[in-house]
């Protein structure tokens, strides 16, 4: 299991996101944890879509879609070349 952290600006604050790479029979996905606006722990996942881009899995909170590009960029940057 590979892990990394990334701070991403959400609105006016920076939040720390912890990414954990998980491999299973469906391929690779990232399990991501952070805190919500009330500082409560929360988690969600991202997986490559049919065109090879990292996308949020259905059911993710709406505000995560606002930073989807930053989340996907963090995954791409952390992958070995």
PyMOL commands that set and color helices and strands:
alter all, ss='L'
color gray80, all
select helices_A, chain A and resi 62-66+68-78
alter helices_A, ss='H'
color red, helices_A
select strands_A, chain A and resi 2-10+13-24+27-35+41-48+54-56
alter strands_A, ss='S'
color yellow, strands_A
deselect
rebuild
show_as cartoon
